[in-house]
Every structure is written in structure tokens, then in C-alpha cells.
Amino acid sequence: MVNKKHKRLPEPLARKHRARKRLVQALYQMHYNDMTARVVIEQFLEEQDFNKVDTEFFKAALRYIEANRAEVESYIDPHLGREKSALGAVEYAVLTMATYELLKHPETPFKVVINEAILMATEFGAEGGHTFVNGVLTKVAAATRSIEMGAASKNSN
């Protein structure tokens, strides 16, 4: 068996990756426990090690999503192709996290946002959930990052 070496992310990118993982967990917890962002942030900071996490990204994302949930969901819900109630809470948390980033972090390429979401859905979600997340986020990216997506498709031709 060949032992493949995994490339390590540069630390700023690894910090954001860890923040995204915690964000999905926090959104999931908020969904099931009807907790506010403030309470979840306090709980996570107290109970988890945030030394190697982009804490500001985590806090800003959770606060924004809570305050602007209807806006974020307005980008997701039309592309679900099923009732929201039929969707797993993990997949919806991943879609919410990624949609926030597509809307508020144009410095992060849409392909990176989608790839990170696929990783989160694969790790935390139901079997095959990552495929669904990919399909929905591609449509959300088309709505939020149309110029960037157009440039990417021109460059790939």
C-alpha cells in the first residue's frame, strides 16, 4: 500500500477551513436547539479550542446568518428541488455556510467555497449529500457570482 502524503494548507487557509467546520456544527446546533448566535458563539469558544481557527470569520458568519437568514435562504430555497423539511439539517447548514461565503467573501473564489462545502457535506452529512450540495451551490454561485463564473468558464475553454 502506498502512503500518500496530503498537502497541508497554508495556515491562514487551514484556519478558515477549521472555522467552516465549526460553523456547520454551530448552524446545526442552532437549528435543533433554537439558540441564538451569541449563545452558540459563547458556548463554542468556551468548550472548543479556537487557537487554530479563524475566530472572526466564525463569529461574523454566525451573526450575519442569524440577522439575515431570510436573505441567505432566498438564494438557497429556489434550487432545492424538494421541500426544505425533506432536507437533512447538516446539508442545509452546509448550504447556509457556503451561501454566506458566496455573498460576503468575494475574495474567496467560488470554486473554493463549493469545494469546501462538498468536503463538509461528505464529512458530516448523509451519504450522497455532497452531490446534492454541489448541485445547489453551483446554482447559488451562478446567482451570486455570475461574472466570476463566466470568467472561469471562458478560461477553461
C-alpha distance (Angstrom), angle and dihedral (degrees) to the residues before:
residue distance angle dihedral
M1 . . .
V2 3.80 . .
N3 3.77 115.4 .
K4 3.79 106.2 -138.9
K5 3.74 118.0 -152.9
H6 3.77 114.1 -132.3
K7 3.77 116.7 -138.7
R8 3.75 111.4 -116.9
L9 3.74 117.8 -131.8
P10 3.80 117.7 -121.5
E11 3.81 106.4 -97.5
P12 3.85 97.9 -105.9
L13 3.82 89.6 53.8
A14 3.80 91.9 44.0
R15 3.83 89.5 51.3
K16 3.82 90.7 54.0
H17 3.83 91.3 45.5
R18 3.81 89.6 54.8
A19 3.82 90.0 47.1
R20 3.81 90.3 53.3
K21 3.83 90.6 52.2
R22 3.78 91.2 51.9
L23 3.80 90.7 44.3
V24 3.81 91.4 57.0
Q25 3.80 89.4 48.9
A26 3.81 91.4 48.0
L27 3.81 93.5 48.8
Y28 3.79 89.5 49.2
Q29 3.80 90.5 50.7
M30 3.82 91.9 47.6
H31 3.80 89.4 51.4
Y32 3.80 95.5 53.9
N33 3.80 100.8 32.9
D34 3.82 101.2 38.2
M35 3.81 91.0 -129.0
T36 3.79 128.1 158.7
A37 3.79 122.6 -116.0
R38 3.81 89.8 -113.7
V39 3.81 92.6 56.3
V40 3.81 93.6 44.5
I41 3.81 92.4 48.0
E42 3.81 91.3 50.7
Q43 3.81 91.1 47.2
F44 3.80 94.7 47.8
L45 3.81 93.7 46.3
E46 3.80 90.1 49.7
E47 3.81 98.0 44.0
Q48 3.80 103.6 34.1
D49 3.78 135.3 55.4
F50 3.80 107.9 -109.2
N51 3.83 96.7 172.6
K52 3.81 92.2 110.3
V53 3.81 97.2 32.9
D54 3.81 130.1 97.5
T55 3.79 90.8 -116.7
E56 3.80 95.0 178.9
F57 3.82 91.7 54.7
F58 3.82 89.9 48.9
K59 3.81 94.4 49.5
A60 3.82 95.9 41.7
A61 3.81 92.0 48.6
L62 3.79 94.5 49.3
R63 3.81 92.7 46.9
Y64 3.81 92.8 46.9
I65 3.80 93.9 47.5
E66 3.80 91.6 49.5
A67 3.82 93.2 48.4
N68 3.82 95.1 42.1
R69 3.79 103.5 31.4
A70 3.82 94.1 133.2
E71 3.82 91.4 53.7
V72 3.80 93.7 47.5
E73 3.81 92.0 46.6
S74 3.81 91.3 48.3
Y75 3.82 87.7 67.3
I76 3.81 94.2 46.5
D77 3.79 108.0 37.2
P78 3.84 99.7 62.1
H79 3.82 89.4 58.9
L80 3.81 99.8 48.6
G81 3.80 96.6 91.7
R82 3.80 89.3 -153.6
E83 3.76 140.1 53.4
K84 3.79 112.4 -66.9
S85 3.81 88.6 -129.2
A86 3.83 88.8 62.1
L87 3.80 91.2 58.3
G88 3.79 122.4 92.0
A89 3.80 116.3 -108.5
V90 3.81 91.2 -126.4
E91 3.79 93.3 54.3
Y92 3.79 91.2 47.5
A93 3.81 90.8 48.7
V94 3.82 89.3 51.8
L95 3.81 91.3 48.5
T96 3.81 90.4 48.9
M97 3.80 93.1 49.1
A98 3.80 93.0 48.7
T99 3.80 94.5 44.1
Y100 3.80 89.6 53.1
E101 3.80 89.2 53.1
L102 3.81 93.2 46.5
L103 3.81 89.2 52.1
K104 3.79 101.5 40.9
H105 3.81 107.5 25.6
P106 3.81 109.3 55.0
E107 3.81 88.7 161.1
T108 3.81 88.0 72.3
P109 3.83 109.6 76.2
F110 3.81 113.6 -118.6
K111 3.82 90.2 -123.0
V112 3.81 89.9 58.5
V113 3.81 91.7 49.0
I114 3.81 92.0 50.2
N115 3.81 93.1 44.4
E116 3.80 91.8 50.8
A117 3.81 90.0 49.1
I118 3.80 90.8 51.0
L119 3.81 89.4 51.5
M120 3.83 91.0 50.7
A121 3.81 92.6 46.9
T122 3.80 90.5 48.8
E123 3.80 92.7 49.2
F124 3.81 100.3 41.1
G125 3.81 107.8 16.7
A126 3.76 139.0 76.2
E127 3.79 121.9 -73.1
G128 3.79 108.4 -76.4
G129 3.81 92.1 10.7
H130 3.78 90.9 119.4
T131 3.82 90.4 64.9
F132 3.79 91.0 53.9
V133 3.83 91.3 46.6
N134 3.80 90.3 50.7
G135 3.80 92.5 52.1
V136 3.80 95.1 47.8
L137 3.81 94.3 44.3
T138 3.79 92.5 49.7
K139 3.82 87.0 59.3
V140 3.81 92.6 44.1
A141 3.81 89.6 50.4
A142 3.81 89.9 50.7
A143 3.81 88.1 55.7
T144 3.82 96.6 43.1
R145 3.81 103.7 30.1
S146 3.81 104.6 28.2
I147 3.82 94.6 141.6
E148 3.81 92.6 49.2
M149 3.81 91.9 46.2
G150 3.81 91.0 48.5
A151 3.78 91.1 52.3
A152 3.80 91.1 48.0
S153 3.80 92.9 51.5
K154 3.82 92.1 47.8
N155 3.80 90.1 51.5
S156 3.80 92.3 50.6
N157 3.81 93.9 54.3
